[in-house]
């Protein structure tokens, strides 16, 4: 008779172990953080005793749910904006609000709010991806939940870093300090192939492999992502990330909606886990992932809620139900994804997908005591039938609600008893979150009267965050400079000739930015107009850094196709005043010393302010910007322009 | 200052009226069963006073949900069987259990259990379709909910009637007595085009039109239904039912998953309502209805839970969420079915689809006081944003749970206050329902060891409930009889020739029925075998009625394609003993006096028991059976067989 810390007895236990063992009435013996034994009550009670014995009568005990993909601090943005196109939602609402409000405090509070909600609905482990991820880890560890916490890396500026080098450095530091935590598995999250450079993917994989921690990312979420990938790299998403050595790391890939059979096998061979997010995939119109096929191939597929801003809650019961229903509905086979399989995804397979299957996901000897008790006898789940051994799985997946969860334990410690959260002050969390909501409301109400929101409101804008290093020099005649381009040190990749008609709208509040209506007339080699394109660009306030002569401009732009007339936009946006610029532009894309540059030879015809040469290059890092700044000076001097004539003014600033 | 029975004040009111009026803070004045006024609190309080004023602080008030299609007594079958093919689920589980257990008491208890669950989740009105529908009406009226109660009519025997004439008579009686009830709208429910004859559809429509009550039915639920309809009637489902004059009545059509644009317009012109059941349609693999298009055309589309046996609960929050998500996910447009539209479907449009829109579905002066109050500030729905006027709709559709409903009023009477049901003894309901579950479990556990369940377990069975009127006569030589067929009074529609090899399995328990393995060899005009088909038939115990010489046989058969060898079935079913019969059969389908008959000329070769002629016809009603019985005798005599040689034995009974 071995004495243990705790015995829970007289309950139906769904272990979710590889044999799907069910013990009824069952019991579990827990010592410290771990499960010492689980089995039939008679056997457990004959081998173990404890001064603490709990009766689980009328409840089902099972492993806690594993939320395999989420962005928990976004609880604070729940319901901020719904029923919008992904770009409008993301670029028009989420990212501007995140830029304004996301701070360590925001992340910490959002995590605590999310943990309270997740504990209430029976979640014991989750895989998170956000900014200031250390705050997620801190709050989660303090509350006592288990999580894979992934620090986001992006090629764009984020709320926690201006350049990706900083995010990577933050990730390394975070991982090295949290590596051996009992509850937290630190991780790095290159956001997605289309929001990361190849370099970021390589570096992230190397970092995760070095510390043997998971790498968390979004893969193949939308068909547009796959189409773009095929066009730009002539391959689908999974082979592309494989080529960037992503699978050197233990990958947790969220979504995988648009993957083919070969890609599923690649993921399987790579030992990658997949997080399926059915609510988010439908709500954002991404599609339905081929889960049935993934499971047949043997992939570890977990279920995630995704962030509460696109769901709008953290309820694994809703996700399970939807997972089963969608696979049945779209395979034409109502036996697809039976309840037991779906519950397995929501527990053990999810833990395996997160690469923490050795710790949690099933009730087995030696695993951590991460478990929940569910009341399966409420009105909405009555009566209960016993004739079918799978009936209990079906009850939980098809009829139980998050509010039926009674008790939650993580790592041997109770986080909820009889629906009372232990150690979390819900009233205070709600109060603090209401304060954030009030401030965000104020921000948005103010912004709703802004040019950007009006631009968003007329549809289809996409944001472009650009960092450009550029140098502009006034010249008398472009011909001698153009002749200089015919030189072996400069490779001309492309040349285009066009006329640009720009109409600028200025607003009383300069923070609103400047709205440009542009018509581009492309002129072919015969001097004929080949194509006309119209678009709107809202140019945000520009921040400048000087590098020698050159200027590093970082600015955000919102682009939208201009389907209406200039008159329409004038009436719609009601600018304070307008300016017009018309120019003839010959644009070269060249390669010089292995770097690509645009060289524009501009002749400003309205107003008549003469000729200019402009050399530009995109950049994503500070180090890169410095290197390019040297090359631009070299190029300008080589072409023979006079650096004394350099100007940092935009054309629009030269116009009275 | 007018005095009223009740004022509810200081709450955000979503009226769901045609202007989508929102009052915040709003108030409502109620007198008797009806809404006297709804508006801004300041206005209502200056016009009305009451000794009973309730503060709705922190809650949203809205019309109660309208569950536009369900089978409420099936709460007692919730979770009985899941993850099965529709035919196995329906024919193997639901129908056998219903045949055994459905009684007025079952229906009454199931309705009360369902009403308790529906009130808890904020449903105030529902459209039901079941057997013993008067019991649904009685229980619902007693509890105080509003419902359209539809008595089912089928061409098969049902738990409440043997022939459809009885069901129609029950419906007429039920409708005439409940016609002017304050809460119940009685109605008739021809189950579906494929489970009703054209005659039943005509008669049901005429009945509903005569009393001006709704007609409730299932239309175009599965693609198989549409394919069969096209094959048999050369048109899709909606034109077919139109041809049967169905739209003479006010139709409520459940499902309409597989309808084209023309059919949507037909439904619209007919003033028919549609009930969308997304959970059921996915769970049973039926598909996704084109709701977005239906709404564009202007159809009244409500949302239903369908029966709790295929859902598995009665939760309109789950259905709303799924309705929005599915239309977004499958239109490729995340702005499709925004929350406000979905909430409209779940309230006013649903009431209009049920043809009770003049009574309920929105909070407007003159409508009945059917309303609910929801707590929109729980943890899983915090924080709240105010900047977007549609934010409250999104909160309810995307993040609220059924358990957030606080108060429910129907017809001016509170049914739930502060989550306490008034006038329903939940504990007793649960106790009684557990007793039914125990009995059904016993029945199924016993049956699970039966031949039928084993047949079901190996897949794809379909049930055929047949009523046949037949006469069999021993003859010496078929030739003279066959020659007689060439006569102007008999039209030969089809002739087939085949050899049949039958293997019969007999079991110790004769209630198990007899299992037949049959190979049919079709023989073409050249005497060659053209096609071979193998199938299993489990022949249930036969009930017989004598009509003159003829026998009316009613029996249930379960058919399954036989994909395995006779050896496999022998080992799998372990019969007590077997019999073999081999025969040569020439089968004519003829028309005689406007009625179709099968005439079989059988030569039994193993064992050698000689020649027989058999005349058969299907029948669906007793009156029809009597008429056909006369014609069969005439036919047999006309062919020249000796009625003295008539036998009511099956061939199998003639074999030692």
Interface residues (C-beta under 8 A of the other chain):
Chain A: X75 X76 X78 X79 X80 X81 X82 X83 X84 X85 X86 X89 X113 X116 X117 X120 X121 X279 X281 X282 X283 X284 X285 X286 X287 X288 X311 X312 X313 X314 X315 X318 X321 X322 X324 X325 X326 X328 X329 X331 X332 X333 X334 X335 X336 X338 X339 X377 X379 X380 X381 X382 X383 X384 X385 X386 X387 X388 X390 X391 X394 X395 X398 X399 X401 X402 X403 X426 X429 X430 X433 X434 X436 X437 X440 X441 X444 X445 X448
Chain B: X75 X76 X78 X79 X80 X81 X82 X83 X84 X85 X86 X89 X113 X116 X117 X120 X121 X279 X281 X282 X283 X284 X285 X286 X287 X288 X311 X312 X313 X314 X315 X318 X321 X322 X324 X325 X326 X328 X329 X331 X332 X333 X334 X335 X336 X338 X339 X377 X379 X380 X381 X382 X383 X384 X385 X386 X387 X388 X390 X391 X394 X395 X398 X399 X401 X402 X403 X426 X429 X430 X433 X434 X436 X437 X440 X441 X444 X445 X448
